[in-house]
Amino acid sequence: MKKFDFLVLGSGIAGLSFALKAARLGKVAIVTKKTSAESNTNYAQGGIASVTSKEDSFEMHVRDTLEAGAGLCHEAVVRTIVEEGPARIAELIEFGMRFTEREHNGAKELDLGREGGHSKRRILHAKDVTGREIERALLAAVAAQPNIQIFENHFTIDLITTKKLGLKKANRCIGAYVLDKKANRVETFAARTVLLATGGCGKVYLYTTNPDIATGDGVAMAYRAGAAIANMEFIQFHPTCLYHPKAKSFLISEAVRGEGGILKDVNGVAFMDKYHPLKSLAPRDIVARAIDNEMKRSGADHVLLDITHKPANFIIEHFPNIYQTCLQLGIDMTREPVPVVPAAHYQCGGVQTDVNGKTGIAGLYAVGEVACTGLHGANRLASNSLLEALVCANRAAELVEKKPDPQTKISIPPWRSGHALNPDELVVLSHNWDEIRRMMWDYVGIVRTNKRLKRARARIANLQEEIQEYYWDFIVSSDLLELRNIATVAELIINSAIQRPESRGLHYNLDYPKTNRKWGKKDTVLRK
C-alpha cells in the first residue's frame, strides 16, 4: 500500500496546480497513465481567457460566458471564476509561464488574442502552443517540490470508497486501485483527499482533437463510485480540425478565425453569413452545425479555412506551430486555404461539483474538464476552460487547507484478480472500441434525433454486457480499462441527451429544434 495525504489523478493544468499548493500541506502523489506531460492541457493551442486589459471588464467577460452558455450557466460560479482569474494568471507567471508579449508605445505588454464569442481581446497565449508552455512551467515547478511524487504509466482502475468496501458509514473516498502498466500489477493508493483531474472524453467519438488519453476515465470512475454526473449531453465539437489522412487529431485553433480566417465551402464561397451575424466568429456550436450542414448539403467531406488575405509574415508569426505542421503535410496556409472538419473537442458536463471542486462524495474533488461546475452551461466560451482549471484548483487547495479531510485509518484490502486469465482474443477489444466511437459519431454527434439516440442506447447496453463479461474474465490492461470507461461515458452522454427534450447550446435534436422554456435552467443529472 502506498500512503499519501493527497492523491491527484491526472497531470494537466488542474492536477499540477492543485498538487503544487497541496504540497505545502502534506505528501502528494500524482498518478498519470502516460508521461506527465501527456495531457489535454499540453494540446491546448488558443490560450487562457482573462480580463487584463483596460478596455475589458469582468462584466463583459461574464456576459459573454452567460451568452455562450445558453441559459444554463450558474451565474455566481461564472462571476467567481472570472473575477479570480487575473490573480491566478499572475501566479502562473510567477511559476515561470511565458506568455507572448508585444511592443506598445515603447513598452512591453501581454499580447491578447480574440476568439469566437468574445466581445473583447482577452486571450493570453504563448504563440499557438499555450498548453505546451503551461505544462513546461508547471512540471518544472513540480520537479522542484520534494513533497510531490509522480507515478507515470500508472492507470487508475477505480476509486476506493467506504461504500464499496461495505462499511456502514457516510460514503467517503479513501484512495484508488491503480495499474502499474510497466510492472503489470495493481497497487493500492490510500489518501485522505483524492482529486480527479483526468480531463475529458474526446476519444468516445470517431473524430476528435483530443490526444489518445482522453477516454473519460474520471467521469466513469466517479459514476461507478456513486457521484452525480451532470450535463454530459453537451459535447463541444471544435469546428476546425485539420482534414488530412496523415494528420491525427490536429487542431486548427479558434484564434485563426479570431485573426481574420474565413470559412468557405470547397468551391471557395464564404457561407457563415447565412448562419450568424458574427459570421466566422460565431460561437463554436453554431459554426460546427453550419459546417456539418454545408458538408451534408454538398456531399463534401470537408470545408476550407482561408486566411491567405493576411500577410505571410503575420500568419507565420502568430501561428508558427500550425503553419509548420500544415507545411509538412504539403499545405502552405499563407497561399492556400486549410481543409477542416468538425471534431469532438470539449466535454462541458462532468462530475458535478461546486466552485471549490467538491463532489457529493466526501474526500473526493474534481477539477478541470472532468468536472461540471456550472461555468460552461450548454456551451463553453472559448479559452474559459484553462481559466476554470486554475481558479478551481486553487479554491480546492484552499478548502482542504481550511477543512482538511480526516486521515484514513480504514484497512483497505489489496486488489484481487481471482481466476482471471490473460485475454486470448484482443480483436474483441479493438472491434468494440471502434464500434462505440463510430456509433457515437453517427448517432450522438453534432445533430441528433430521437430515433438515433434510442438506437445508440440499445447498442451501448449490449456492448456493455460484452465488456463487463470480458472485464471479469480477464486480467486488466490499459486497453480494457479504457474500453470500459468509454462505454460508460457513451452511455452517460446518450442517456443525458435522451433526457433533454429540447435543443440548447451544444445539444441539437431535430425532433425538438427549439429551446424548451418549461425545461428552464435545469441541469441533467445522472447517478448510478
C-alpha positions in Angstrom: 0.0 0.0 0.0 1.2 3.5 -0.9 0.0 6.1 1.6 -0.2 9.8 0.8 -2.1 12.9 2.1 -3.2 13.8 -1.4 -3.8 11.6 -4.4 -4.0 13.6 -7.7 -5.3 11.6 -10.7 -4.1 13.4 -13.9 -1.2 15.7 -14.8 -2.8 18.6 -16.7 -3.1 22.2 -15.6 -5.7 21.3 -12.9 -3.8 18.4 -11.3 -0.4 20.1 -11.4 -1.6 23.5 -10.0 -3.5 21.7 -7.2 -0.5 19.5 -6.4 1.8 22.5 -6.1 -0.4 24.1 -3.5 -1.3 20.8 -1.6 2.4 20.1 -1.3 2.6 22.8 1.4 0.1 20.7 3.4 1.5 17.1 3.0 2.7 14.4 0.8 1.3 14.4 -2.8 1.1 11.6 -5.3 0.4 12.5 -9.0 -0.8 9.4 -10.9 -0.8 9.7 -14.7 -1.5 6.9 -17.2 1.1 8.1 -19.8 4.0 10.5 -19.3 3.5 13.5 -17.0 3.4 16.0 -20.0 0.8 13.9 -21.9 -2.5 15.8 -21.1 -5.3 17.7 -22.8 -3.6 20.9 -21.5 -0.5 20.1 -23.5 -2.5 20.2 -26.7 -4.4 23.5 -25.9 -3.4 26.0 -28.6 -5.6 29.0 -28.1 -4.9 30.3 -24.6 -6.5 31.4 -21.3 -9.4 33.9 -21.3 -8.9 36.5 -18.5 -9.6 40.2 -18.0 -6.2 42.0 -18.2 -6.9 45.0 -20.5 -8.3 48.4 -19.5 -10.7 48.1 -22.5 -12.2 44.9 -21.0 -14.2 44.3 -17.8 -15.4 41.5 -15.6 -18.9 42.3 -16.5 -18.2 41.9 -20.3 -16.4 38.6 -19.7 -19.4 37.4 -17.5 -21.9 38.5 -20.1 -20.0 36.7 -23.0 -19.8 33.5 -20.9 -23.5 33.6 -20.0 -24.5 34.2 -23.6 -22.4 31.3 -24.9 -23.8 29.0 -22.1 -27.4 29.4 -23.5 -29.1 30.0 -20.1 -27.6 27.0 -18.3 -24.5 28.7 -16.7 -24.6 29.2 -12.9 -24.0 32.9 -12.7 -22.5 33.0 -9.3 -19.9 30.4 -10.4 -19.2 32.4 -13.6 -18.6 35.6 -11.6 -16.3 33.9 -9.1 -14.1 32.3 -11.8 -13.9 35.4 -14.0 -13.1 37.7 -11.1 -10.4 35.4 -9.6 -8.8 34.9 -13.0 -6.3 37.7 -13.0 -4.7 36.7 -9.7 -4.3 33.1 -10.9 -2.7 34.4 -14.1 -0.2 36.4 -12.1 0.6 33.3 -10.1 1.1 31.2 -13.2 3.6 33.8 -14.4 5.4 33.5 -11.1 5.6 29.8 -11.7 7.6 30.6 -14.9 4.8 30.8 -17.5 6.0 32.9 -20.5 3.0 34.5 -22.3 3.5 36.2 -25.7 4.1 39.9 -25.4 4.0 42.8 -27.8 5.5 46.3 -28.0 3.0 49.1 -27.4 4.1 52.8 -27.0 7.6 51.8 -26.3 6.7 49.3 -23.6 6.0 45.6 -23.5 2.5 44.3 -22.7 0.7 41.0 -22.9 -0.4 40.2 -26.5 -4.2 39.5 -26.3 -6.0 37.4 -28.9 -9.7 37.2 -29.7 -11.8 34.1 -30.2 -15.3 33.3 -31.2 -18.0 34.6 -28.7 -15.6 37.1 -27.0 -16.6 40.8 -27.3 -13.0 41.9 -26.5 -9.4 40.7 -26.9 -8.7 38.8 -23.7 -7.0 35.6 -24.7 -3.5 35.3 -23.1 -1.4 32.9 -25.2 2.1 31.6 -25.9 2.0 31.9 -29.7 -0.1 28.9 -30.7 1.3 26.4 -28.2 -0.1 27.8 -24.9 -0.8 24.4 -23.4 2.7 23.1 -24.0 4.2 26.2 -22.3 1.8 25.8 -19.3 2.9 22.2 -18.9 6.6 23.1 -19.1 6.2 25.8 -16.4 4.1 23.7 -14.0 6.2 20.5 -14.4 9.4 22.4 -13.7 7.8 23.8 -10.5 6.6 20.3 -9.5 10.1 18.8 -10.1 11.5 21.4 -7.6 9.0 20.3 -5.0 10.2 17.4 -2.8 6.8 16.7 -1.3 5.4 15.6 -4.7 6.0 12.2 -6.3 4.9 11.5 -9.9 3.8 8.0 -10.9 4.0 7.8 -14.7 2.4 4.9 -16.8 0.0 4.2 -13.9 -3.7 3.8 -14.9 -6.3 4.3 -12.2 -8.8 1.4 -12.3 -11.4 2.5 -9.7 -11.8 4.8 -6.7 -11.9 3.2 -3.3 -14.9 4.3 -1.2 -16.2 3.2 2.2 -19.5 2.3 0.5 -17.6 0.0 -2.0 -15.8 -1.7 1.0 -19.3 -2.4 2.5 -18.7 -0.2 5.5 -21.8 1.3 7.2 -20.5 4.9 7.2 -21.2 8.0 5.2 -19.7 7.4 1.7 -16.1 8.7 1.6 -13.3 8.3 -0.9 -10.1 7.0 0.7 -7.9 6.1 -2.3 -7.8 4.2 -5.6 -6.7 0.9 -7.2 -4.0 1.7 -9.8 -2.5 -0.5 -12.5 1.3 -0.1 -12.8 1.5 -0.7 -16.6 5.2 -1.5 -16.7 5.2 -3.9 -13.8 1.8 -5.2 -14.8 0.5 -5.3 -11.2 -2.3 -3.5 -9.4 -1.3 -1.2 -6.5 -3.3 0.3 -3.7 -3.0 4.1 -3.1 -4.5 5.4 0.1 -5.1 9.1 0.7 -7.3 11.4 2.8 -8.1 13.6 -0.2 -8.4 12.4 -3.8 -8.5 14.9 -6.7 -9.8 13.9 -10.1 -8.1 15.9 -12.8 -8.3 13.4 -15.6 -9.6 15.6 -18.4 -12.3 14.9 -21.0 -13.7 12.2 -23.2 -13.0 13.1 -26.8 -11.9 9.6 -27.8 -15.5 8.5 -27.3 -16.0 9.9 -30.8 -14.5 8.8 -34.1 -13.1 12.2 -34.9 -11.6 14.3 -32.1 -9.0 17.0 -31.5 -8.0 15.3 -28.2 -5.0 13.1 -27.5 -5.4 9.3 -27.1 -5.5 9.6 -23.3 -8.9 11.4 -23.4 -11.1 8.4 -22.6 -13.4 9.9 -19.9 -11.7 7.8 -17.1 -12.5 10.2 -14.3 -16.2 10.6 -15.2 -16.6 6.8 -15.5 -14.8 6.1 -12.2 -16.8 8.8 -10.3 -20.0 7.5 -11.7 -19.2 3.9 -10.6 -18.3 5.3 -7.1 -21.8 6.9 -6.8 -21.0 10.6 -7.7 -23.6 12.7 -9.6 -22.7 13.3 -13.3 -24.2 16.5 -14.9 -24.9 17.8 -18.4 -23.0 15.1 -20.4 -25.2 15.8 -23.5 -23.2 19.0 -24.0 -20.1 17.9 -26.0 -18.4 20.7 -27.8 -17.3 19.9 -31.4 -14.4 22.1 -32.5 -15.4 23.4 -35.9 -11.9 23.2 -37.4 -9.8 20.1 -37.1 -7.3 19.6 -39.9 -8.6 17.3 -42.6 -5.7 15.2 -43.8 -5.1 11.5 -43.8 -1.7 11.9 -42.1 -2.8 14.5 -39.5 -4.2 12.7 -36.5 -6.4 15.0 -34.4 -4.6 18.2 -35.3 -6.5 21.3 -34.2 -6.6 24.5 -36.2 -7.0 27.0 -33.4 -10.0 29.2 -33.0 -7.5 32.1 -33.0 -7.0 31.6 -36.7 -10.7 32.8 -37.2 -10.1 35.4 -34.4 -7.3 36.9 -36.6 -9.5 37.0 -39.7 -9.7 33.4 -41.1 -12.8 32.9 -43.2 -14.8 29.7 -43.6 -15.6 28.8 -47.2 -17.1 25.8 -49.0 -15.0 23.6 -51.3 -15.8 26.0 -54.1 -14.3 28.9 -52.2 -17.6 30.6 -51.3 -17.9 32.0 -47.8 -21.0 30.7 -46.1 -21.1 31.7 -42.4 -23.0 35.0 -43.2 -26.1 32.7 -43.8 -25.9 31.4 -40.2 -24.9 34.2 -37.8 -24.2 37.9 -37.7 -20.7 37.3 -36.4 -20.0 35.1 -39.4 -16.8 33.0 -38.9 -16.5 34.4 -35.3 -19.8 32.9 -34.2 -19.9 30.7 -31.1 -18.5 27.2 -31.7 -21.8 25.3 -31.6 -23.2 27.4 -34.4 -20.1 27.2 -36.5 -19.8 23.4 -36.1 -23.5 22.9 -37.1 -23.1 25.2 -40.0 -20.1 23.3 -41.3 -21.9 20.0 -40.7 -24.9 21.3 -42.7 -22.7 22.6 -45.6 -20.9 19.2 -45.8 -24.2 17.3 -45.8 -25.8 19.7 -48.3 -22.9 19.5 -50.8 -21.7 15.9 -50.1 -18.2 17.3 -49.5 -16.0 15.7 -46.8 -14.6 19.0 -45.5 -14.7 22.8 -45.8 -11.9 25.4 -46.1 -10.5 27.9 -43.7 -8.9 30.7 -45.6 -6.5 33.3 -44.0 -4.5 33.9 -47.2 -5.6 37.6 -47.3 -3.4 38.3 -44.3 0.4 38.9 -44.9 2.5 35.8 -44.8 4.7 37.2 -42.0 1.7 37.8 -39.9 0.4 34.2 -40.3 3.8 32.6 -39.6 4.5 34.9 -36.5 1.0 34.3 -35.0 0.7 30.6 -35.8 4.2 29.1 -36.1 3.2 25.6 -35.0 0.1 25.4 -37.1 2.0 26.8 -40.1 4.8 24.3 -39.8 2.5 21.3 -39.3 0.4 22.2 -42.3 3.6 22.9 -44.4 5.0 19.4 -43.5 1.7 18.0 -44.9 2.0 20.0 -48.1 -0.4 22.8 -47.2 1.0 26.4 -47.2 -1.6 28.3 -45.3 -0.1 31.6 -46.4 -1.0 30.8 -50.0 -3.9 28.3 -49.9 -6.9 27.6 -47.6 -6.7 24.8 -45.0 -9.1 21.8 -45.3 -11.0 21.4 -42.0 -13.8 19.3 -40.4 -15.6 19.5 -37.0 -14.3 17.1 -34.3 -15.2 16.3 -30.7 -13.2 18.7 -28.6 -14.5 19.5 -25.1 -16.8 17.9 -22.5 -18.9 20.7 -20.9 -20.6 18.3 -18.5 -18.8 16.0 -16.0 -18.7 15.2 -12.3 -21.0 17.6 -10.6 -19.0 19.9 -8.2 -19.3 23.3 -6.5 -16.9 26.1 -7.5 -14.3 24.6 -5.0 -14.2 21.3 -6.8 -16.1 19.5 -4.1 -18.2 16.5 -5.2 -21.1 14.7 -3.4 -18.6 12.1 -2.1 -16.6 13.2 1.0 -12.9 13.3 0.3 -13.3 13.4 -3.5 -12.7 16.5 -5.5 -12.8 17.1 -9.3 -11.3 20.0 -11.2 -10.9 20.9 -14.9 -12.6 19.3 -17.8 -13.6 16.2 -15.8 -15.8 18.5 -13.6 -19.1 20.3 -14.1 -19.1 23.4 -12.0 -21.8 25.3 -13.9 -19.3 27.7 -15.6 -19.8 26.4 -19.2 -23.6 25.8 -19.2 -24.8 24.4 -22.5 -21.7 25.6 -24.4 -18.2 26.6 -23.3 -16.9 30.0 -24.3 -13.5 29.6 -26.0 -10.5 29.5 -23.7 -12.5 29.6 -20.4 -11.5 26.0 -19.6 -7.9 26.7 -18.6 -9.1 29.6 -16.5 -11.6 27.4 -14.7 -8.9 24.8 -14.0 -6.6 27.4 -12.4 -9.3 29.0 -10.3 -11.0 25.8 -9.1 -7.7 24.0 -8.4 -6.7 27.0 -6.2 -10.1 27.0 -4.4 -9.9 23.2 -3.8 -6.4 23.6 -2.3 -7.7 26.5 -0.1 -10.7 24.4 1.1 -8.6 21.3 2.0 -6.3 23.6 4.0 -9.2 25.2 5.9 -11.2 22.0 6.3 -8.7 19.0 6.0 -10.2 15.6 5.3 -9.6 13.1 8.2 -6.7 10.7 8.0 -8.0 7.3 6.9 -7.5 4.5 9.4 -9.5 2.0 7.4 -7.9 -1.2 6.3 -8.1 -1.4 2.5 -8.0 -4.9 1.0 -5.5 -5.5 -1.8 -6.8 -5.9 -5.4 -7.7 -9.4 -6.3 -7.7 -10.7 -9.9 -9.3 -14.0 -8.8 -9.2 -16.6 -11.6 -8.9 -14.0 -14.3 -6.8 -15.1 -17.3 -4.7 -13.2 -19.9 -7.0 -12.2 -22.7 -7.0 -14.6 -25.7 -8.9 -12.5 -28.2 -7.7 -8.9 -28.3 -9.7 -8.4 -31.5 -12.8 -8.2 -29.3 -11.4 -5.1 -27.6 -10.4 -3.3 -30.8 -13.7 -4.2 -32.5 -15.8 -2.9 -29.6 -13.6 0.2 -29.3 -14.2 1.1 -33.0 -17.9 0.3 -32.9 -18.6 2.6 -29.9 -16.7 5.5 -31.5 -18.4 5.2 -34.9 -21.8 4.7 -33.3 -21.3 7.9 -31.2 -20.2 9.8 -34.2 -23.1 8.7 -36.4 -26.0 8.7 -33.8 -24.9 11.1 -31.0 -22.9 13.7 -32.9 -23.4 17.3 -33.8 -27.0 16.8 -34.9 -29.2 14.2 -33.1 -32.7 12.7 -33.4 -34.8 10.6 -31.0 -34.5 7.5 -33.3 -30.7 7.7 -33.5 -30.5 8.2 -29.7 -32.7 5.2 -29.0 -30.7 3.0 -31.4 -27.5 4.1 -29.7 -28.9 3.3 -26.2 -29.9 -0.2 -27.3 -26.5 -0.9 -28.8 -24.4 0.5 -25.9 -26.4 -1.7 -23.5 -25.4 -4.8 -25.5 -21.8 -3.7 -25.8 -21.5 -3.0 -22.1 -22.7 -6.6 -21.3 -19.9 -7.9 -23.5 -17.3 -5.6 -22.0 -18.3 -6.4 -18.4 -18.1 -10.1 -19.1 -14.6 -9.6 -20.6 -13.6 -7.4 -17.7 -14.3 -10.0 -15.0 -12.9 -13.0 -17.1 -9.5 -11.4 -18.0 -6.6 -9.7 -16.2 -7.0 -5.9 -16.5 -5.0 -4.0 -19.1 -5.0 -0.3 -20.0 -6.8 -1.1 -23.3 -9.6 -3.0 -21.5 -9.9 -0.3 -18.8 -10.2 2.5 -21.5 -12.8 0.5 -23.4 -14.8 0.0 -20.2 -14.6 3.8 -19.5 -15.5 5.0 -23.0 -18.6 2.6 -22.9 -19.7 4.1 -19.6 -19.2 7.7 -20.8 -21.0 6.9 -24.1 -24.0 5.6 -22.0 -24.0 8.8 -19.9 -23.9 11.0 -23.0 -26.7 9.1 -24.7 -29.0 9.0 -21.6 -28.4 12.7 -20.8 -29.3 13.6 -24.4 -32.5 11.5 -24.3 -33.5 13.2 -21.0 -33.3 16.7 -22.6 -36.4 17.3 -24.8 -35.1 20.5 -26.4 -32.3 22.0 -28.4 -29.9 24.2 -26.4 -26.3 25.1 -26.9 -24.3 22.1 -28.0 -27.3 19.7 -27.8 -29.2 19.9 -31.1 -32.1 17.5 -31.6 -34.1 17.7 -34.9 -37.2 16.4 -33.1 -37.0 19.3 -30.6 -35.4 22.1 -32.7 -36.2 24.9 -30.2 -35.3 25.7 -26.6 -38.0 24.5 -24.2 -38.8 27.3 -21.7 -40.6 24.8 -19.4 -37.3 23.0 -19.1 -35.9 26.2 -17.6 -32.4 26.2 -16.3 -32.3 22.5 -15.2 -29.1 20.5 -15.3 -29.3 16.9 -16.5 -28.1 14.9 -13.5 -27.4 11.1 -13.6 -26.5 8.8 -10.7 -25.7 5.1 -10.6 
